């Protein structure tokens, strides 16, 4: 790898170290001068205080399966009705004497979503 991860993290962590030595606008004359080149963009050298460390260990996987006929734990669900008021209902009231199909979407930034 041509650029180390510590250099990349330094550049991402400290945007003020990025600066332009000349204007990005073209010169007012028709001919381009050599002072407006790629060297106009300079980066300050930055040393990261600690090198980046990566973990190769995995955390324990949480698994919760539901099979046909299983009883669900008692929970209270909240929702907004058509008038915008908060209503609550329990799982047992919602599914009493009925067949129910459950589906779920993992929450953002949870281990199962990542």
The first five atom37 places (N, CA, C, CB, O) and aatype in JSON, in Angstrom:
{
  "aatype": [20, 20, 20, 20, 20, 20, 20, 20, 20, 20, 20, 20, 20, 20, 20, 20, 20, 20, 20, 20, 20, 20, 20, 20, 20, 20, 20, 20, 20, 20, 20, 20, 20, 20, 20, 20, 20, 20, 20, 20, 20, 20, 20, 20, 20, 20, 20, 20, 20, 20, 20, 20, 20, 20, 20, 20, 20, 20, 20, 20, 20, 20, 20, 20, 20, 20, 20, 20, 20, 20, 20, 20, 20, 20, 20, 20, 20, 20, 20, 20, 20, 20, 20, 20, 20, 20, 20, 20, 20, 20, 20, 20, 20, 20, 20, 20, 20, 20, 20, 20, 20, 20, 20, 20, 20, 20, 20, 20, 20, 20, 20, 20, 20, 20],
  "atom_mask": [
    [1, 1, 1, 1, 1],
    [1, 1, 1, 1, 1],
    [1, 1, 1, 1, 1],
    [1, 1, 1, 1, 1],
    [1, 1, 1, 1, 1],
    [1, 1, 1, 1, 1],
    [1, 1, 1, 1, 1],
    [1, 1, 1, 1, 1],
    [1, 1, 1, 1, 1],
    [1, 1, 1, 1, 1],
    [1, 1, 1, 1, 1],
    [1, 1, 1, 1, 1],
    [1, 1, 1, 1, 1],
    [1, 1, 1, 1, 1],
    [1, 1, 1, 1, 1],
    [1, 1, 1, 1, 1],
    [1, 1, 1, 1, 1],
    [1, 1, 1, 1, 1],
    [1, 1, 1, 1, 1],
    [1, 1, 1, 1, 1],
    [1, 1, 1, 1, 1],
    [1, 1, 1, 1, 1],
    [1, 1, 1, 1, 1],
    [1, 1, 1, 1, 1],
    [1, 1, 1, 1, 1],
    [1, 1, 1, 1, 1],
    [1, 1, 1, 1, 1],
    [1, 1, 1, 1, 1],
    [1, 1, 1, 1, 1],
    [1, 1, 1, 1, 1],
    [1, 1, 1, 1, 1],
    [1, 1, 1, 1, 1],
    [1, 1, 1, 1, 1],
    [1, 1, 1, 1, 1],
    [1, 1, 1, 1, 1],
    [1, 1, 1, 1, 1],
    [1, 1, 1, 1, 1],
    [1, 1, 1, 1, 1],
    [1, 1, 1, 1, 1],
    [1, 1, 1, 1, 1],
    [1, 1, 1, 1, 1],
    [1, 1, 1, 1, 1],
    [1, 1, 1, 1, 1],
    [1, 1, 1, 1, 1],
    [1, 1, 1, 1, 1],
    [1, 1, 1, 1, 1],
    [1, 1, 1, 1, 1],
    [1, 1, 1, 1, 1],
    [1, 1, 1, 1, 1],
    [1, 1, 1, 1, 1],
    [1, 1, 1, 1, 1],
    [1, 1, 1, 1, 1],
    [1, 1, 1, 1, 1],
    [1, 1, 1, 1, 1],
    [1, 1, 1, 1, 1],
    [1, 1, 1, 1, 1],
    [1, 1, 1, 1, 1],
    [1, 1, 1, 1, 1],
    [1, 1, 1, 1, 1],
    [1, 1, 1, 1, 1],
    [1, 1, 1, 1, 1],
    [1, 1, 1, 1, 1],
    [1, 1, 1, 1, 1],
    [1, 1, 1, 1, 1],
    [1, 1, 1, 1, 1],
    [1, 1, 1, 1, 1],
    [1, 1, 1, 1, 1],
    [1, 1, 1, 1, 1],
    [1, 1, 1, 1, 1],
    [1, 1, 1, 1, 1],
    [1, 1, 1, 1, 1],
    [1, 1, 1, 1, 1],
    [1, 1, 1, 1, 1],
    [1, 1, 1, 1, 1],
    [1, 1, 1, 1, 1],
    [1, 1, 1, 1, 1],
    [1, 1, 1, 1, 1],
    [1, 1, 1, 1, 1],
    [1, 1, 1, 1, 1],
    [1, 1, 1, 1, 1],
    [1, 1, 1, 1, 1],
    [1, 1, 1, 1, 1],
    [1, 1, 1, 1, 1],
    [1, 1, 1, 1, 1],
    [1, 1, 1, 1, 1],
    [1, 1, 1, 1, 1],
    [1, 1, 1, 1, 1],
    [1, 1, 1, 1, 1],
    [1, 1, 1, 1, 1],
    [1, 1, 1, 1, 1],
    [1, 1, 1, 1, 1],
    [1, 1, 1, 1, 1],
    [1, 1, 1, 1, 1],
    [1, 1, 1, 1, 1],
    [1, 1, 1, 1, 1],
    [1, 1, 1, 1, 1],
    [1, 1, 1, 1, 1],
    [1, 1, 1, 1, 1],
    [1, 1, 1, 1, 1],
    [1, 1, 1, 1, 1],
    [1, 1, 1, 1, 1],
    [1, 1, 1, 1, 1],
    [1, 1, 1, 1, 1],
    [1, 1, 1, 1, 1],
    [1, 1, 1, 1, 1],
    [1, 1, 1, 1, 1],
    [1, 1, 1, 1, 1],
    [1, 1, 1, 1, 1],
    [1, 1, 1, 1, 1],
    [1, 1, 1, 1, 1],
    [1, 1, 1, 1, 1],
    [1, 1, 1, 1, 1],
    [1, 1, 1, 1, 1],
    [1, 1, 1, 1, 1]
  ],
  "atom_positions": [
    [[0.86, -1.17, 0.0], [0.0, 0.0, 0.0], [0.9, 1.23, 0.0], [-0.98, 0.0, 1.23], [1.83, 1.33, 0.81]],
    [[0.63, 2.14, -0.89], [1.49, 3.3, -1.04], [1.33, 4.3, 0.1], [1.19, 3.98, -2.35], [2.3, 4.95, 0.49]],
    [[0.14, 4.42, 0.63], [-0.11, 5.38, 1.71], [-0.51, 4.6, 2.94], [-1.21, 6.41, 1.31], [-1.38, 3.73, 2.87]],
    [[0.11, 4.88, 4.07], [-0.21, 4.14, 5.28], [-1.56, 4.58, 5.82], [0.89, 4.34, 6.34], [-2.02, 5.69, 5.54]],
    [[-2.19, 3.71, 6.6], [-3.48, 4.03, 7.18], [-3.38, 5.17, 8.17], [-4.07, 2.81, 7.86], [-4.32, 5.95, 8.32]],
    [[-2.24, 5.29, 8.86], [-2.1, 6.39, 9.81], [-2.07, 7.73, 9.08], [-0.83, 6.22, 10.66], [-2.56, 8.73, 9.59]],
    [[-1.49, 7.75, 7.87], [-1.48, 8.98, 7.09], [-2.89, 9.33, 6.64], [-0.55, 8.84, 5.87], [-3.28, 10.5, 6.7]],
    [[-3.65, 8.34, 6.2], [-5.02, 8.58, 5.78], [-5.85, 9.08, 6.94], [-5.64, 7.3, 5.19], [-6.61, 10.03, 6.8]],
    [[-5.72, 8.43, 8.12], [-6.51, 8.87, 9.26], [-6.11, 10.27, 9.69], [-6.35, 7.9, 10.43], [-6.96, 11.03, 10.16]],
    [[-4.86, 10.62, 9.55], [-4.4, 11.96, 9.9], [-5.03, 12.99, 8.97], [-2.86, 12.05, 9.85], [-5.47, 14.05, 9.41]],
    [[-5.08, 12.68, 7.69], [-5.67, 13.6, 6.72], [-7.17, 13.76, 6.95], [-5.41, 13.12, 5.3], [-7.71, 14.86, 6.83]],
    [[-7.84, 12.65, 7.29], [-9.27, 12.72, 7.52], [-9.59, 13.4, 8.85], [-9.87, 11.34, 7.5], [-10.62, 14.07, 8.97]],
    [[-8.72, 13.23, 9.84], [-9.0, 13.77, 11.17], [-8.7, 15.25, 11.28], [-8.2, 13.03, 12.2], [-9.27, 15.94, 12.13]],
    [[-7.83, 15.76, 10.44], [-7.45, 17.16, 10.59], [-7.51, 17.9, 9.26], [-6.05, 17.27, 11.18], [-6.47, 18.15, 8.65]],
    [[-8.7, 18.25, 8.8], [-8.83, 18.97, 7.53], [-8.14, 20.32, 7.5], [-10.26, 19.15, 7.21], [-7.79, 20.78, 6.41]],
    [[-7.9, 21.02, 8.67], [-7.2, 22.29, 8.57], [-5.76, 22.15, 8.05], [-7.18, 22.95, 9.91], [-5.17, 23.15, 7.62]],
    [[-5.19, 20.94, 8.09], [-3.83, 20.78, 7.59], [-3.78, 20.82, 6.06], [-3.23, 19.48, 8.1], [-2.7, 20.91, 5.48]],
    [[-4.92, 20.76, 5.42], [-5.0, 20.83, 3.97], [-5.19, 22.29, 3.58], [-6.17, 19.94, 3.43], [-6.13, 22.95, 4.03]],
    [[-4.3, 22.8, 2.74], [-4.45, 24.2, 2.35], [-3.99, 24.39, 0.92], [-3.66, 25.1, 3.3], [-3.27, 23.56, 0.37]],
    [[-4.39, 25.47, 0.34], [-3.99, 25.82, -1.01], [-3.03, 26.99, -0.94], [-5.22, 26.16, -1.9], [-3.29, 27.97, -0.25]],
    [[-1.91, 26.87, -1.65], [-0.94, 27.96, -1.6], [-1.27, 29.05, -2.61], [0.46, 27.42, -1.85], [-0.8, 30.18, -2.46]],
    [[-2.05, 28.73, -3.63], [-2.44, 29.74, -4.62], [-3.92, 29.62, -4.88], [-1.64, 29.58, -5.93], [-4.56, 28.67, -4.44]],
    [[-4.46, 30.55, -5.59], [-5.88, 30.55, -5.9], [-6.2, 29.43, -6.89], [-6.32, 31.91, -6.46], [-5.36, 29.08, -7.72]],
    [[-7.4, 28.89, -6.81], [-7.83, 27.86, -7.76], [-8.36, 28.48, -9.05], [-8.9, 26.97, -7.14], [-8.56, 27.77, -10.04]],
    [[-8.58, 29.76, -9.04], [-9.07, 30.43, -10.25], [-7.96, 30.52, -11.28], [-9.62, 31.83, -9.91], [-6.8, 30.71, -10.92]],
    [[-8.29, 30.39, -12.56], [-7.26, 30.51, -13.59], [-6.77, 31.96, -13.65], [-7.8, 30.06, -14.97], [-7.49, 32.88, -13.28]],
    [[-5.55, 32.15, -14.11], [-5.03, 33.51, -14.22], [-5.88, 34.33, -15.2], [-3.55, 33.51, -14.66], [-6.55, 33.76, -16.06]],
    [[-5.83, 35.65, -15.07], [-6.65, 36.52, -15.91], [-6.16, 36.56, -17.35], [-6.66, 37.93, -15.34], [-6.92, 36.91, -18.25]],
    [[-4.91, 36.2, -17.58], [-4.39, 36.17, -18.95], [-4.81, 34.88, -19.61], [-2.85, 36.31, -18.96], [-5.19, 33.92, -18.94]],
    [[-4.76, 34.86, -20.93], [-5.17, 33.67, -21.68], [-4.19, 32.52, -21.49], [-5.3, 34.01, -23.16], [-4.6, 31.36, -21.5]],
    [[-2.93, 32.81, -21.31], [-1.92, 31.76, -21.15], [-1.87, 31.33, -19.69], [-0.52, 32.25, -21.63], [-1.96, 32.16, -18.78]],
    [[-1.71, 30.04, -19.46], [-1.59, 29.53, -18.1], [-0.14, 29.64, -17.66], [-2.08, 28.06, -18.02], [0.78, 29.31, -18.42]],
    [[0.06, 30.08, -16.45], [1.43, 30.16, -15.94], [1.78, 28.88, -15.22], [1.6, 31.38, -15.0], [0.89, 28.11, -14.85]],
    [[3.05, 28.64, -15.01], [3.5, 27.41, -14.36], [3.22, 27.42, -12.86], [4.98, 27.2, -14.61], [3.27, 26.37, -12.23]],
    [[2.94, 28.59, -12.27], [2.69, 28.63, -10.84], [1.33, 28.04, -10.47], [2.79, 30.06, -10.33], [1.1, 27.72, -9.3]],
    [[0.42, 27.88, -11.43], [-0.87, 27.26, -11.18], [-0.82, 25.81, -11.66], [-2.02, 28.04, -11.9], [-1.32, 25.48, -12.73]],
    [[-0.22, 24.98, -10.87], [-0.06, 23.57, -11.25], [-0.54, 22.68, -10.1], [1.42, 23.26, -11.61], [-1.08, 23.16, -9.11]],
    [[-0.33, 21.42, -10.26], [-0.74, 20.46, -9.24], [0.03, 20.68, -7.94], [-0.53, 19.03, -9.73], [-0.43, 20.27, -6.88]],
    [[1.18, 21.31, -8.01], [1.96, 21.55, -6.79], [1.32, 22.63, -5.92], [3.38, 21.94, -7.14], [1.79, 22.88, -4.81]],
    [[0.27, 23.27, -6.41], [-0.4, 24.29, -5.62], [-1.13, 23.68, -4.42], [-1.39, 25.08, -6.48], [-1.36, 24.36, -3.42]],
    [[-1.48, 22.43, -4.52], [-2.15, 21.74, -3.43], [-1.1, 21.04, -2.59], [-3.21, 20.73, -3.96], [-0.47, 20.08, -3.05]],
    [[-0.89, 21.51, -1.38], [0.13, 20.93, -0.52], [-0.51, 20.38, 0.74], [1.21, 21.99, -0.16], [-1.52, 20.9, 1.22]],
    [[0.08, 19.34, 1.25], [-0.39, 18.73, 2.48], [0.68, 18.88, 3.55], [-0.75, 17.24, 2.26], [1.86, 18.64, 3.3]],
    [[0.27, 19.28, 4.72], [1.21, 19.32, 5.83], [1.46, 17.89, 6.28], [0.68, 20.19, 7.0], [0.55, 17.06, 6.26]],
    [[2.66, 17.61, 6.69], [2.99, 16.28, 7.19], [2.42, 16.16, 8.6], [4.53, 16.03, 7.18], [2.59, 17.06, 9.42]],
    [[1.76, 15.07, 8.88], [1.11, 14.9, 10.17], [1.47, 13.53, 10.72], [-0.43, 15.05, 10.04], [1.37, 12.52, 10.02]],
    [[1.89, 13.5, 11.96], [2.21, 12.23, 12.61], [1.07, 11.86, 13.54], [3.55, 12.32, 13.39], [0.65, 12.66, 14.38]],
    [[0.58, 10.65, 13.39], [-0.47, 10.16, 14.27], [0.17, 9.78, 15.59], [-1.24, 8.96, 13.63], [1.21, 9.12, 15.59]],
    [[-0.42, 10.16, 16.74], [0.2, 9.83, 18.01], [0.27, 8.34, 18.27], [-0.57, 10.5, 19.12], [1.22, 7.87, 18.9]],
    [[-0.7, 7.57, 17.8], [-0.69, 6.12, 17.97], [-1.04, 5.47, 16.64], [-1.69, 5.68, 19.09], [-1.88, 6.0, 15.91]],
    [[-0.43, 4.36, 16.31], [-0.8, 3.68, 15.07], [-2.19, 3.08, 15.19], [0.24, 2.57, 14.72], [-2.65, 2.76, 16.29]],
    [[-2.86, 2.93, 14.06], [-4.18, 2.32, 14.06], [-4.06, 0.84, 14.38], [-4.88, 2.53, 12.7], [-3.12, 0.17, 13.92]],
    [[-4.98, 0.33, 15.14], [-4.98, -1.09, 15.47], [-6.32, -1.68, 15.05], [-4.71, -1.32, 17.01], [-7.37, -1.07, 15.24]],
    [[-6.25, -2.87, 14.48], [-7.45, -3.55, 14.05], [-7.62, -4.82, 14.86], [-7.39, -3.86, 12.54], [-6.65, -5.52, 15.14]],
    [[-8.84, -5.11, 15.23], [-9.13, -6.31, 15.98], [-9.61, -7.39, 15.02], [-10.2, -6.03, 17.08], [-10.44, -7.14, 14.14]],
    [[-9.08, -8.59, 15.2], [-9.51, -9.71, 14.37], [-10.44, -10.64, 15.13], [-8.3, -10.49, 13.85], [-10.9, -11.64, 14.58]],
    [[-10.73, -10.33, 16.39], [-11.64, -11.17, 17.17], [-13.08, -10.78, 16.86], [-11.35, -11.05, 18.68], [-13.39, -9.62, 16.61]],
    [[-13.94, -11.77, 16.89], [-15.35, -11.53, 16.63], [-16.11, -11.52, 17.95], [-15.93, -12.6, 15.67], [-15.79, -12.27, 18.87]],
    [[-17.11, -10.68, 18.03], [-17.96, -10.67, 19.21], [-18.98, -11.8, 19.09], [-18.68, -9.29, 19.39], [-19.22, -12.32, 18.0]],
    [[-19.55, -12.18, 20.2], [-20.52, -13.26, 20.2], [-21.75, -12.85, 19.38], [-20.94, -13.63, 21.66], [-22.23, -11.73, 19.48]],
    [[-22.23, -13.77, 18.58], [-23.4, -13.51, 17.75], [-24.66, -13.73, 18.57], [-23.41, -14.43, 16.5], [-24.81, -14.75, 19.25]],
    [[-25.55, -12.77, 18.52], [-26.83, -12.88, 19.22], [-27.85, -13.44, 18.23], [-27.29, -11.5, 19.8], [-28.03, -12.9, 17.14]],
    [[-28.49, -14.51, 18.63], [-29.46, -15.14, 17.75], [-30.77, -15.35, 18.5], [-28.92, -16.49, 17.21], [-30.78, -15.88, 19.61]],
    [[-31.85, -14.94, 17.9], [-33.17, -15.15, 18.48], [-34.08, -15.63, 17.36], [-33.74, -13.83, 19.15], [-34.46, -14.87, 16.48]],
    [[-34.41, -16.9, 17.41], [-35.27, -17.45, 16.37], [-36.66, -17.7, 16.92], [-34.67, -18.76, 15.8], [-36.83, -18.01, 18.1]],
    [[-37.63, -17.56, 16.07], [-39.03, -17.81, 16.43], [-39.55, -18.87, 15.46], [-39.9, -16.49, 16.37], [-39.42, -18.73, 14.25]],
    [[-40.12, -19.91, 16.02], [-40.68, -20.97, 15.19], [-42.21, -20.95, 15.3], [-40.12, -22.36, 15.61], [-42.78, -20.34, 16.2]],
    [[-42.84, -21.63, 14.37], [-44.3, -21.71, 14.37], [-44.75, -22.34, 15.69], [-44.83, -22.54, 13.16], [-44.25, -23.38, 16.09]],
    [[-45.7, -21.69, 16.36], [-46.24, -22.21, 17.61], [-45.53, -21.7, 18.85], [-46.18, -23.68, 17.59], [-46.03, -21.93, 19.96]],
    [[-44.4, -21.03, 18.72], [-43.69, -20.49, 19.89], [-44.5, -19.36, 20.52], [-42.28, -19.98, 19.5], [-45.18, -18.6, 19.83]],
    [[-44.4, -19.26, 21.84], [-45.03, -18.13, 22.53], [-44.04, -16.98, 22.54], [-45.46, -18.51, 23.99], [-42.85, -17.17, 22.76]],
    [[-44.55, -15.8, 22.29], [-43.7, -14.61, 22.3], [-43.66, -14.04, 23.7], [-44.21, -13.55, 21.3], [-44.61, -14.17, 24.47]],
    [[-42.55, -13.41, 24.03], [-42.47, -12.74, 25.33], [-43.42, -11.55, 25.33], [-41.01, -12.29, 25.64], [-43.65, -10.93, 24.29]],
    [[-43.96, -11.24, 26.49], [-44.93, -10.15, 26.59], [-44.22, -8.81, 26.45], [-45.69, -10.22, 27.94], [-43.3, -8.51, 27.2]],
    [[-44.65, -8.04, 25.49], [-44.08, -6.72, 25.23], [-45.2, -5.75, 24.93], [-43.06, -6.77, 24.07], [-46.3, -6.15, 24.53]],
    [[-44.92, -4.48, 25.11], [-45.88, -3.43, 24.79], [-45.37, -2.67, 23.58], [-46.1, -2.49, 26.0], [-44.22, -2.22, 23.56]],
    [[-46.21, -2.52, 22.6], [-45.86, -1.78, 21.39], [-46.6, -0.45, 21.39], [-46.2, -2.6, 20.12], [-47.74, -0.37, 21.86]],
    [[-45.97, 0.57, 20.86], [-46.6, 1.89, 20.75], [-46.68, 2.28, 19.29], [-45.81, 2.95, 21.56], [-45.82, 1.94, 18.49]],
    [[-47.73, 3.01, 18.95], [-47.9, 3.5, 17.58], [-48.72, 4.78, 17.61], [-48.59, 2.42, 16.68], [-49.36, 5.1, 18.61]],
    [[-48.7, 5.5, 16.51], [-49.5, 6.72, 16.37], [-50.77, 6.38, 15.61], [-48.7, 7.85, 15.64], [-50.71, 5.78, 14.54]],
    [[-51.92, 6.76, 16.16], [-53.17, 6.51, 15.45], [-53.4, 7.59, 14.4], [-54.36, 6.46, 16.44], [-52.55, 8.46, 14.2]],
    [[-54.55, 7.53, 13.73], [-54.82, 8.46, 12.62], [-54.92, 9.92, 13.07], [-56.1, 8.07, 11.93], [-54.75, 10.82, 12.25]],
    [[-55.18, 10.16, 14.36], [-55.24, 11.54, 14.85], [-53.91, 12.03, 15.4], [-56.3, 11.66, 15.94], [-53.79, 13.18, 15.82]],
    [[-52.9, 11.16, 15.4], [-51.57, 11.54, 15.88], [-51.34, 11.26, 17.35], [-51.33, 12.98, 15.61], [-50.3, 11.64, 17.89]],
    [[-52.3, 10.61, 18.02], [-52.15, 10.28, 19.44], [-51.39, 8.96, 19.58], [-53.53, 10.18, 20.13], [-51.5, 8.07, 18.74]],
    [[-50.62, 8.85, 20.66], [-49.86, 7.62, 20.92], [-50.8, 6.58, 21.52], [-48.65, 7.89, 21.88], [-51.49, 6.85, 22.5]],
    [[-50.82, 5.41, 20.92], [-51.61, 4.28, 21.4], [-50.65, 3.15, 21.74], [-52.66, 3.82, 20.33], [-49.59, 3.02, 21.12]],
    [[-51.01, 2.32, 22.73], [-50.18, 1.17, 23.09], [-51.04, -0.09, 23.01], [-49.57, 1.33, 24.51], [-52.25, -0.05, 23.22]],
    [[-50.39, -1.19, 22.71], [-51.04, -2.49, 22.63], [-50.01, -3.54, 23.05], [-51.61, -2.77, 21.19], [-48.82, -3.4, 22.76]],
    [[-50.47, -4.58, 23.73], [-49.56, -5.66, 24.12], [-49.55, -6.73, 23.03], [-49.97, -6.27, 25.5], [-50.48, -6.84, 22.24]],
    [[-48.49, -7.51, 23.02], [-48.36, -8.6, 22.05], [-49.53, -9.59, 22.22], [-47.0, -9.34, 22.21], [-50.11, -10.03, 21.23]],
    [[-49.86, -9.92, 23.47], [-50.94, -10.89, 23.69], [-52.28, -10.36, 23.19], [-51.04, -11.25, 25.18], [-53.06, -11.12, 22.62]],
    [[-52.58, -9.07, 23.4], [-53.83, -8.49, 22.89], [-53.84, -8.46, 21.36], [-54.03, -7.08, 23.44], [-54.88, -8.68, 20.74]],
    [[-52.71, -8.2, 20.78], [-52.61, -8.08, 19.33], [-52.78, -9.42, 18.62], [-51.27, -7.47, 18.95], [-53.33, -9.48, 17.52]],
    [[-52.3, -10.5, 19.25], [-52.29, -11.81, 18.58], [-53.29, -12.8, 19.17], [-50.91, -12.41, 18.65], [-53.34, -13.94, 18.72]],
    [[-54.09, -12.42, 20.15], [-55.02, -13.33, 20.83], [-56.04, -13.89, 19.83], [-55.75, -12.61, 21.99], [-56.78, -13.15, 19.2]],
    [[-56.05, -15.23, 19.71], [-57.01, -15.9, 18.84], [-56.77, -15.67, 17.36], [-58.37, -15.45, 19.18], [-57.67, -15.92, 16.55]],
    [[-55.6, -15.2, 16.98], [-55.3, -14.9, 15.58], [-54.0, -15.56, 15.16], [-55.23, -13.38, 15.35], [-53.17, -15.92, 15.99]],
    [[-53.85, -15.71, 13.88], [-52.56, -16.1, 13.33], [-51.84, -14.81, 12.96], [-52.71, -17.06, 12.08], [-52.45, -13.89, 12.42]],
    [[-50.56, -14.75, 13.26], [-49.81, -13.52, 13.0], [-48.52, -13.83, 12.25], [-49.49, -12.78, 14.32], [-47.9, -14.88, 12.46]],
    [[-48.15, -12.94, 11.4], [-46.88, -13.03, 10.69], [-46.01, -11.89, 11.2], [-47.07, -12.97, 9.12], [-46.42, -10.73, 11.16]],
    [[-44.83, -12.22, 11.67], [-43.91, -11.2, 12.19], [-42.72, -11.06, 11.26], [-43.44, -11.56, 13.61], [-42.21, -12.05, 10.73]],
    [[-42.28, -9.85, 11.05], [-41.03, -9.6, 10.36], [-40.36, -8.44, 11.05], [-41.26, -9.32, 8.83], [-41.02, -7.61, 11.68]],
    [[-39.05, -8.38, 10.93], [-38.3, -7.32, 11.61], [-37.16, -6.84, 10.75], [-37.77, -7.82, 12.97], [-36.64, -7.57, 9.9]],
    [[-36.79, -5.62, 10.98], [-35.65, -5.01, 10.3], [-34.66, -4.6, 11.38], [-36.08, -3.78, 9.41], [-35.04, -3.94, 12.34]],
    [[-33.39, -4.99, 11.24], [-32.42, -4.61, 12.28], [-32.25, -3.1, 12.36], [-31.07, -5.28, 12.02], [-32.35, -2.4, 11.36]],
    [[-32.0, -2.63, 13.57], [-31.8, -1.2, 13.78], [-30.48, -0.72, 13.2], [-31.85, -0.87, 15.25], [-29.52, -1.48, 13.1]],
    [[-30.45, 0.53, 12.81], [-29.24, 1.12, 12.26], [-28.13, 1.09, 13.3], [-29.5, 2.57, 11.8], [-28.37, 1.34, 14.48]],
    [[-26.92, 0.79, 12.86], [-25.71, 0.74, 13.68], [-25.75, -0.34, 14.75], [-25.48, 2.08, 14.33], [-25.02, -0.25, 15.73]],
    [[-26.59, -1.36, 14.58], [-26.57, -2.49, 15.49], [-25.7, -3.57, 14.87], [-28.02, -3.03, 15.78], [-25.48, -3.55, 13.65]],
    [[-25.19, -4.5, 15.66], [-24.3, -5.54, 15.1], [-24.93, -6.34, 13.96], [-23.89, -6.5, 16.19], [-24.23, -6.71, 13.02]],
    [[-26.23, -6.6, 14.03], [-26.85, -7.39, 12.95], [-27.0, -6.58, 11.68], [-28.21, -7.91, 13.39], [-27.09, -7.15, 10.59]],
    [[-27.04, -5.25, 11.79], [-27.16, -4.4, 10.61], [-25.8, -4.19, 9.95], [-27.79, -3.05, 10.98], [-25.71, -4.05, 8.73]],
    [[-24.76, -4.17, 10.74], [-23.42, -3.92, 10.21], [-22.94, -5.13, 9.49], [-22.44, -3.54, 11.31], [-21.83, -5.13, 8.97]]
  ]
}
